[in-house]
Amino acid sequence: MDSPGYNCFVDKDKMDAAIQDLGPKELSCTELQELKQLARQGYWAQSHALRGKVYQRLIRDIPCRTVTPDASVYSDIVGKIVGKHSSSCLPLPEFVDNTQVPSYCLNARGEGAVRKILLCLANQFPDISFCPALPAVVALLLHYSIDEAECFEKACRILACNDPGRRLIDQSFLAFESSCMTFGDLVNKYCQAAHKLMVAVSEDVLQVYADWQRWLFGELPLCYFARVFDVFLVEGYKVLYRVALAILKFFHKVRAGQPLESDSVKQDIRTFVRDIAKTVSPEKLLEKAFAIRLFSRKEIQLLQMANEKALKQKGITVKQKRQFVHLAVHAENFRSEIVSVREMRDIWSWVPERFALCQPLLLFSSLQHGYSLARFYFQCEGHEPTLLLIKTTQKEVCGAYLSTDWSERNKFGGKLGFFGTGECFVFRPEVQRYEWVVIKHPELTKPPPLMAAEPTAPLSHSASSDPADRLSPFLAARHFNLPSKTESMFMAGGSDCLIVGGGGGQALYIDGDLNRGRTSHCDTFNNQPLCSENFLIAAVEAWGFQDPDTQ
């Protein structure tokens, strides 16, 4: 077989060791579904020449702005921008955030070429303010480009994508940070065992998750990153979340029984990713990634929008030190008659990340405000979301995260009606969290018959015309066709009782005197009883989420 036609930027010996050129030489299919299957199967992964052709074709088909810089623009500007500087000493654009340029299998000339291309991209895209993934993308593309100009043109098309439904790489700190928050939300829901370990060993768990793009764009070896990029070009941003979640699952499997230090877990994951070949093959990594049953691209996009909005409201739009989840519950300021600081920190790590940055604010305490459901509503109205904590006379503790303002109960004209969204969950601190049943069983939902039309809300849940204004777009029941209403009975309140979860039972029921309660399995959360099935109440607390900047 002929030797691969590597370009002048590639170290042949390194390339041959990393990726054997043994695959097919042509690709004839044009249908998206077939392309998806071939990309996932690695059809062009074993042929250097074919991968170069496929990248050229896939990137050429990206919908872009009318005027997008091409190879001829690079030829015109590179000399003026680089000047007489040695390419190996060229500074990196500020927007790469001091990211190390991965060399993969590039030689010294190739490493210098990446720097030149990055500077020319910065010149042509002055609106890019934060894009640490770009050096890895350019370095990879250079392996499969005829020359620098062609690599530059490919990168330009990725950056200039103007399809609103097709997210590629983040180009601002706001987009990057909201992606990190979204990843944290996904870990919280789909990697609960790994998340519990991260919370236990890390002082700033959100910062660990903020590293997720670096795992992919920089730490993964070339043969792994190229496989991810193959699928990414066909399927888009959601693939990145999948692979990063799979990496965390494998890390947890390997390291769960070994000691981890809080000051080293971030570096430990980076090292694990760099040495991932010792643990799992590229095929197994992708197999694990696509076995994770994430919600739709639309739902994740709405979650991203909500996280962006939360960051804007906090004024976090440029790079700055973020506040982390463990810092949100201060031991010296936190006082509860029901849970300890440690238990509250664990509970706080379960809430959506856009609220985890807030401080816990005591809204209601039965020991301070009296044993009255009417007073409970009065203290809690106007706050969204809230956290309900219950302590029984047997010293059992349980609770619920409730996504919607209790004032919504007034829309039912005095009748008991359910409202809320699928971000609600019930729990026993440090033991178990029971989420909406649809999270673990998405097969309960059916796609709406007309995707362009907004489905009718099943529970009289009011909604803003702006999707970003919905409190919990990620799991809002109104976005799903459910076989019955029992799977979406989240919270209800009347003058004589408060209910969390319904259908076949109630996860929590509290009477109007805040004196007696009961708990049982319910369809909404598919939960076990949270404590003794019938209990007497010793204390009830409701907590809100206070932005630190408003204190």
N, C-alpha and C positions, 0 to 999 in steps of 0.2 A: 504493500500500500504506500502511496506517495506520502512524504512527510508533510505535515501541516504547513500552510503558508503563513507563518507568523510574521508580524510586521517588525519594524526596526526598534520598537519600544519594548519588546518582550524578551525576557531572559528565557531562551529556549529550554535550557535544562530544568529550570524551576517549573516552567509551564508543562513540560512533559511529565514531570513528577506529580503535578497537581491534577491535571486533566488529560487523560489518555484520549487520543483522537481515533476512535474506533467506530463511530456511528455512521448513520446514513448521510448522504451528501445533498439531498434535495427534499423540499417540502412542498407538496402540491395543494394541500387543503386550504380552504378559505373561510369555512364556517366557524363562527366563534366557539360553539360548543366543542367541535372537534379540536380546535386549537387549545382550548382549556385542558382537554384530556391529554393531548400530546405534551403540553407544557408541564403538567403535573407528573406525567410519566417519565419526563426527561428525554423526550424523543431527540431533541437536538443538543442535548447536554454533552454527548460524547463526540461531537464533531465541531472542531473549532471553526471550520469554514462555514458550516451550516448555521451555527449559532450567529455568526456575523451577518449572514444573509437574513436570518429571521429578525434580529435586532433592527436591521436597516428597514425591513418591511413594517414591523410593528410600530416603530417610532415614526416612520413616514406617515402612517395612518392616524397618528394622534391629531385631533382637531386643534388647530392653533390660531393665534391672532393672525390677522390679514398680513401684517408685515412682521416676519420673524427672521432674525439674523440667520444667514446660511454660511456655507463654507467660504464663499467669496468675500464676505464681510470679514471673516477671520484673517484672510490673507491681506486685507487692506489695513487692519488695525493692529495686528500682533506686533509689528516692528515698532510702531509708535508707542505702544503701551509698555512693552518689555524693554525697549531700548537696548543699551549695551550691557545690561546686567546679565550675569551668569544665571542660567535658568535654575540651577540648584540652590541659589541664594535668594530667589525671588520671595518677597513677602506674600503671605496669603491674604485674601480679602477679609475685612473685619467680620463679615457675616458668617464665616465658617467657625467663629467662636474658638479659636486656637485649637481646632480639631487637628489631630495628626493625620496627614495624608497617608492612607494605606497604600503600600507598594504592591501588594499581591504578587504577581509574577513580572512586574515591570523591572527593566534595568535602569541604570542611572539616567539615561536619556529620557526614558519614559516618565520617571518621577519628576524630572524637570519640566517635561511637556505638560503634565497635569497642572503644575503651578501656573504655567503660561495660559493654559486654557481657562483656569479659574479666574485669573485677572481679566481676561477678555470677556468672560461672562459677567463679571462685576461691572465692567464698562457698559455692556449692552443692556443690563438689567439693573438699573440704579434703584428700583423699588424693592429689591431683595434686601431685607434687613437682618435675617437670621436663617441660615440654611446649613447646619452642620452635616447634613447627609450628602451634600453635593460633592465633596472630594472623593468619597467612595464611589459615587455614581460615575464621575468622570474617569476615575482610575479603572473601573471595570470596563467602561465603554472603549477606552483607549486600547484595550487588548483586542478588540474586535472592530477596529476602524483602520482604514487604509492609511490615514495620516491625521495630524492634529486638527486640520480644518474639518474633516468629516466628523471627528469626535465632538468638536465644538458645535457643529450643526445639530447633531443628535441631542446633546445636552440642552441646546436652545429650544428644541421642539418639546422636550419634557417640561422645561420651565415655562414655556409659553402656552401650555395647554389651556384652552378656554371653554372646555366642556364643563358646565356647572355640576354635572352628575359624576364627573370622573376626577377624583382627587389623586394627585401624584405625590410630589414631595413638598413639605412645609417650607415656606419662604419668609415667614415672619415669626417673631418670638411668640406672638399671641397664638398663631396656628400651632406652633411647636408645643407650647405649654399646654394648650387645650388637648392636644394629642396625648401628652403624657398623663393628663388627668383622665382622659377617656381610657387609656390603657390601664390605669389604676382601677377604674370602675370595672373593666372587663376581668382583671385579675381577681378582684373582689368577688365576682360572680362565677367565674369559670375555673379558677384555680384556688379554691378555698383552703386546701391543705397547705399549699405553698404560701398563700397569703398569711395564714396563721403563723407559719414559721417566720416570715419576714417581719411581722408585727412583733413577734416574741424576741427577735435578735437585733432588730434595727431601731436606733433612736429616731431616725427620720425615714420611715418606710416610703414616703412619697418620693424622696430623692432617689431611692433605689429604683423605683419605677420610672422616674424621669430619665434614667439611663437606657431605656429600652431601645431607642433608635440606635444608640451606639453599639449595642449588641449586634445589630444587623449590619449597620453601615460603618464597619471599621474593625470589629473584633472577629466576626465570622471569617474563616478561611475562604479563599477564592472559590473553590469548588462548591462550597455551601452557599455563599452569597450569590454566585451566578445562578444556581438553581432557584433560589428565592426570586431573583430578579427576572428570570425567565417567566415565572408565573405572574409576578407583579405587573409586567408589561401587558399581560393579557387580561388580568382580573382586577388590578388596581390596589388601592391602599389597604383594603381589608385583609389582604394576604399578609401584610407586614404585622398586623395585630396577631393573626393566627400563629405565625412562626415565632414571634416573641413569647406568646403564651406557651407554646410547645417547649421552647427553651427553658422557661421557668419551671414547667412541669418536670422536665428531665433533670434540671438542677436540684429540684426538691427530692426527686427519687434517689439521686446519687448522694446528696449531702444531708438528708433528713436525720440520719443516725450519727452524724459527725458533729463535733462542736463547731459552732459559728460564733464569731465575735461581732458585736455591733459596729465596730469601727472598720471592719474588713469585709463585710458581706458584699458591699458594692464591688470591691475589687475581686472578691472570690467569684462572683458571677462573671465578670469580665474574663478572668483566667479560665473559668470553665468553658466559656464560649470559644476562646482562642484554641483551647485544647479539646474541642468537642468531638474530634475524630476518635478520641480514646473511648468515647461513650456511645455515640450513635452515628449512623451513616446519614448522608443527605436524604436518602430515600425514606429512612425511618423518621427523620425530623419532619419532612413534609407530610408523611402519613399521619403522624401525631397531630400536626397542625390542622389538617383537613378533617380529622375525626372530631374536632371541637365544634359543637353545633352552635355557632354564634347566631345572633339575631340578624335581620336583614341589613343590607347596606343603608337603606333608608333610616332604620332605627338608629344605627350607629352614627349616621350623619346628623340626626337630630340631637343625639347626646353630645356630639362634638359642638354643635351650635349652642347648646345650653351651657356647656363648660366655657366656651368663648365669652358668652354673655356674662357669666359669673366673674370671669377674670376682668372684663371691661368695667363691671360695676365696682370691683375692688381697685381699679386703676392699674392693673398689672398688664401692661401692653408692651413693655420693653424689658430687657433682661435685668433681673434683680434677684436678690436672695429671697426665696419663697419661705413661707412658714409651713412647718411640717406637722403631720397629724399628731405626733406625740407631744409637740409643743402646744397644741390647742387646749389640752386639759392640764392646767397648772395645779400642782399639788397644794401650793400655798393658798390658792383662791377657791379651790373646789370643795364644797361641803354637801354631802348627801346623807340622808338617814337610811338609804337603801343599798347603795353600791359604793365600793371603794374607788379610789383614783385609778387603780390598775384595771378594775372591771369596767370603769367608764371609758378608759382608753381603748380597751378591746372593743367595746360597743361602738365607739367613735370611728374605729377603723373599718366598720361595716357600712357606714353611711356613704351615700354618693360623694365623690371626691370634691365636688363643688361646694359641699357643706362641711366637709371634714376640716377645711381651713378655718372654720368659725369656732368661737368659744361657746361652751355650754352655758346657757342662761336659765336659771331656775324660774319657771313661770308659775308653778303651782306646787304647793306642798300641803297635804292634808293635815299635817301637824301644825302648820302655820295658818292656813286659810280655812280649816275646818273640813268636815266630812260631808261635802255637798257637791253633787254633780253640776248643779247650776253655777256654783262658784268656779268649778273646774273650767267650764266652758267660758265663763267671763274672763278668767285669767289667760286662757289660751287663744282666744279669738284674735285674729290679726297676725298670728305667727304661723309660718309655713316653711318647713315641716316642723313636727314636734316629736319628742321622744317620751313615751309613757313607761314609767317604772312602777312595779307593784311588789310589795313585800307582804307575805302572809303572816298570820299569827304563829305559824310553824317555822318561820324564818326562811321560807322559800322565796326566791326572787325570780321574776320574769318581767317581760315587757314587750313593747312594740315600737317600731319606727313608723310614723304615720306621715305620709307625704303631703297631705292637703289640709288647709285651714279648716278648723272645726266649724267655722261659720257656714260652710257649705251645707250643713245639715238643715239650715233654715229654708232651703229651696224646696223642701218637700211639704211645706204647708202644715207642719206639726206632725206629719206621719213619719214613721221610721223608714229611712231610705239609705241605701249604700252609696258611697262616693269614694273618692281616692283614686290612686293609680297603682300600677304593678311594682312600683319601687317600695311599697310598704312591705315590712317583714316583721315576724315575731321572733322572740329569742329567750333563751336562758343564758345569762352572762357567763362567759368563759366555757360554755358547754356546747350550745347549739343555736344556729340561726335557721329559721324556716322561711324561705322566700316564696314568692308567687310560684305556683305550681307550673306555670307556663315556661319558666326559666329552664327547668330540667326536662320539661316535656313540651317542646315547641310544636310537636305534632298535633297538639290539641287545637292549634290555630289553623285556619285556612286562609289563603290569600284572598283579599277582597276581589269581587268580580270585575270592578273597574278601578284600576290602579290610580287613574287620574282623579277619581272622585274621592272626596273625604268620607269615610264610613260614618254612619250615624252613631253617636255616642250611645252605648248600651245602658249607661247608668245616670243619665241626665247630668253628665259631667261637663261643665261649661268649658269652652276652649277659645283661646285668642286666635285671630286670623294669622298672627305671626307665630310660626312653629317654635321659635326660640323663646316665646313667652310662656309656653307650657311648662309647668313645674318639672314634670318628669317625662320628657319625650321618649326616653329609651324604652320604657316599659308601660307606656300609657295604654290602658285596655282598649281605648277607642281606636287604636290602630290595628286591632286584631278582630277577626271573625271567630268568635268562640261558640262552641256547640250549645252552651247554656250560660246563664248569668251567674251560676254558682261559682265559676272559676274567677269571677271578678268582683266578689263581695269583699271589699277591702276594709271599710270602716263605716260605722253608722252611729248616730247619737240621737237620743230622745230625752224627754224630761225624766224618764224613769229608768233608763239604762244606757250603757255604752257598749258597743260591740266591735270587735276586731276579727275579721274573717268570717265567712259564712259558707253555707252549703253542706248539709249533712251534719252540722254541728257548728260550734263557734270556738275559734282559737282562744278568745278572751271575752267574757261577759262580766260586766260590773253593774251592780244595781245603783239606783239613784241616790242612795245614802252612802255610797262608797264603803259599804259594810260587808257585803257578801259578793262572791264571784264564783265563776266556774270556767273550766277550760276543757276542751275536747278536740278530737280530730276535726278538721274542716276541709272542704274541697279547695278553698282558695290557696291555702299554704301546705296542704297535705302533711300536717304536723302531728306530732305526738302531743299529748297533754303537757302543758308547760310547767305544771306543778300538780299538787293534789287536785283531783277533778272538781271537787267542791271545796271552797276555802273561805276563811274569814280574813278580812283585810286588816293589816296592821298599819300600813302607810301607802300612800299614792303620791307620786311626783310626776310632774310634766316639765320637760326641758325644751327650751328653744335653742336656736342657733344664731349667735350674735357675731356680726362682723367685727373683728378686733379694731378696725379703723373707726367704728362708730361709738366706741366706748368713751 
